[in-house]
């Protein structure tokens, strides 16, 4: 069997099965064993783990996962690659599932598992963010998600307040997990070469979201704050009508009450700051006066 983690092996598999890479699916096969080793080390796969792999491609990383995990469920969209994978991993602890991960009920494709469930994925760039948050919101208690993404996206995910990369994506990731970049991956680690460098990000999922309160309203506030990030937080929120009847004056009063400078931009607040702000903004902007029932 050709080695799918080498350029020669990929060429041989493509020729033997009459394959061709599909740009519309963002196919870039990892052909760097050093990077694969870093991914496996970061994911900390144990024999008791169930691993969901998204985008196995020609199975290079799948081989390493299969040798380390108790079981691997590999989801591949490309039907022509599924045939190769099924042949490659017959009589092994790997289940190949064909389809679009974003349209799947994960509880139906993952077997019951008593120990930890982890995700490892080399995602096409165009679906990176949707897949990550699909996993976070799937209801499956994943211990970790280790994923290859575009390097610029990775920088935004792990950014800190006050930096140019910090934004709504950072806060969304921080809401669900702790994230760190565990490897930088140059373009020559893939075949064919992508246009930009990649990075591997590991998300260690929290037992519960980092902030309490109405999630939808919280992220409405966050997206408003970063939708016009050059504006002050007061002006950005006011432009989306989040000040209510009091407008900018009410927004400034709320920020002052929370100990936040009224001239700051949204990029200065962390997830807890936004949660406190959202909680105050969700209160009625013009609460009814409490009736005075005292006798004169």
N, C-alpha and C positions, 0 to 999 in steps of 0.2 A: 504493500500500500504506500503510495507517495506521501511524503511528509507535508501536511497542509500548512506547516509553519515555516516553510522555505519557499523562495521564489520559484525554484525548479519544481518543487512539489505542487505548487499552485498551478503552474503552467501545465504540468502533466495531468492533473485532475481536470482542468478546464478542457484540454484536448481530448482526454479519454471519454469524457461525458458530453462533449459537444456544447460546452457552456460558453457564456460570454457575460462579462460584468455588465450590470444594468445601472446606468447613471441615475435613472429616475428613482431607484431604490437606495441610492447613496452607498453602493457596495464598494468597500475598501477592505481587503482581507489583511489581517495582521500577520506579518511575516518576520516578526522580531521576537525570538525566544527570550531575550533578556527582559523585554517589556512584559511578555506573558508571565514570566516568573515574578515580576513585581506585582502584577495584578493578583496572581494567586496568593502571594505572600500577604498583600494588603487585605484581601478578602478573608484571610484566616480560615480557610475551609478545613473542616474536620470530618472524620469518617461518619459522625453522627448527623451531619448537616444534609438538608435538602436544598439544592441550588436550582433557582430559576435562571436560565441563561436566555437572554434576548438577543437575537441576531447572531447565531453561531456560525453563519457563513459556510466555510468548508470544514469546520470542526477542529481547527487548530487549538483554540483555547478550550474547547469542549473536552479534548483528550486529557488535558491537565486537570480539569474539574472532575472528570469521571474517575481519575485515579486517586483523587483526594476525598471526594464526597461520598455520602451514602447513596444518594441518587441525584440525577440531574434531569430536569425537564427543560428541553431546549426548544424555543419557539422561533420558527423561521417563516418569513412571509413568502419567499421565493420557492415555488413548487419544484423547480428544477434542482435546487440545492437540497431540498428535502429528500429526494431520491438518493443523492450521494450520501447524505448523513445517515439515512436508514441503513444503507449498505455498510457504512463505516462502523456504525455502533450497534449492529446486531449482536446479541448475546453479551451485552454490557449493561451497566446500571444507568442507561440513558434512555429517556423517552423523547422522541421527536414529535413536535406538534406543529402542524402547518397552519398559518393564519396571521392575522393582524392582532398584535398584542393589545391594542387599544380597543378592540371589539370583543375581547374575551372576558369571561367570568373566571377569574383566577381560581376561585374555590372549586371549580369543576375540572380544571386541568392539573391542579396540584394534588397529589395523593395525601391522605391524612398523615401527619407527621408529628411525633412527640417531642422532637428536639428542635433546634433552631432552623429557620428558613432564611436563606440569603439570596440576593440577586447579584448576578454578574452580567454586564452587558457591554457590547461594543456597538453603540447606537449610531444609525445614520444621523447626520447633523440636523436634518430637517424635522426630526421628531423627538429630539433630545428632551426638551422641556416638557412637552405633553406626556411622554412616557414616564419621566421621573415623578411627576405629580399624580399621574394615574396610579403608580405604585404606592405612593404615600397615602392616597385616599381609597385604596382598594379594599380596605378592611382586613387584609392579611397582615399578621404581625411579623413583618420582616425584621430580622435583627440588624441587617445592614444591606446597603445597596452600593455596589462598587461598579462604576460606570465610566466608560470612555466618552468624552465629550470634546467639543471644540475648545481650544485653549482659552479663547476670549470668554467663553461661557463659564469655564471653570473659574477664571479670575473673578467674574461677577458673583458666582455662587459663594465664594469664600471671602469676599471683600469685607472691610470693616467700615463703620460709620465715618463719614467725612472724606472718603476717597471717591475718585471719579467712577470707579467700577461698582460702587455700592448703590443698590437700588431695590426695586420691587422683587426681583428674582432672588437677591440675597436674603431678604426678609421672608419670602415664601419658603425658602430652604431652611432657614433658621427656625421657622415656626414648627417644623416637623423633626428636625435632625441637627446633629453636629456634623459639619462637613470639613474635609481637608483634602488638599491635593496630594496624592501619594506618588505620582509619577508624571513627568513631562514626556511627551511622545512626539518625536519629529516626523515629518512627512515621509521620510524614507523607510519608516517602519511598516508601511502599508504597500499593498499592490492591488490596484494601481495607486499611485501617490495622490493624496488629496491636495487641495490648494492651500490648506492652512495646517498649522501644527495642532496637536491634540493634547489632552491631559486626562489623567485618571483621577476621578474624585470618589472618595469613599464617604458615604452618609451613614452615620451611626444613628439609627432612629430612636427617638425618645419614646418613653412609655405613654406619654400624653403630650399634646401640643404645648409649646413653650408659653403661650399666652392664653388667658381665659377670655371668655366673652363671645360675642357674635362674630364668627369667623368671616362671614360674607361682608359685614359692615366694616370690620377691621381692614380687609383688603381693598374695600372701596376707598377708604381713607388713604391707605398706602399708595394705591394707584393714582389717586388724585394728587398726592404730594409729589410724586415723581413724573406725572404726566407733563408738568411744566416745571422741571427741576431748577431752572434758573430763577424762578420766582421765589419769594419768601414763602414759608409754609402758610402764613395767613392768606396771602394773595392766591396761592395755588388752590387751597381748600375753598376759598370764597368763590373762585371761578367755577367750581363744581357745585356751588350752592350748599356746601356743608356747614356754613355758618348759621343756617336757618334765618329766622326773621331778624336776628341781631347782626347778621353779616360779619364784616371784618371786626367790628367792635366786640362782638361776642367771642369770636375766635381769639382775639388778642387777650381778652379777659381769661379765657380758659387756659391759654398757654401760660399766662402770668401765674395763675393759680396753681399750675403744675410745676412752676419753677423753671419754665422754658422761655428763653429770650424770644420776644415777639418778632425779631428780625431774622431768625434762623431759617435755613432751608430744610427740607425734609431729610436730606442726607445726613443730618446730625443725630437723628433719633434712632435708637435701637428698637427691637421688637417690643420690649416692655414699655418704652416711651410711647410708641404708637398705640399699644393696647390701652394705656391709660387715657390717651387722647381720644381714642374711639369711644371709650366708655363714657366720657364726658359729652362728646358730641351726640351720642345717641339719646341723651336726655332731652326732654322737650325744650325748645328754644324760648318758648313763652308760656311757662307753666301757669295753669289757672291759679288765681289767688285763692288761698285757703279761706273759706267763709269765717267770718268773725261772729260766733254765736254767743258772745258774752252779753249779759244783761246790763243796760245802763240805768 
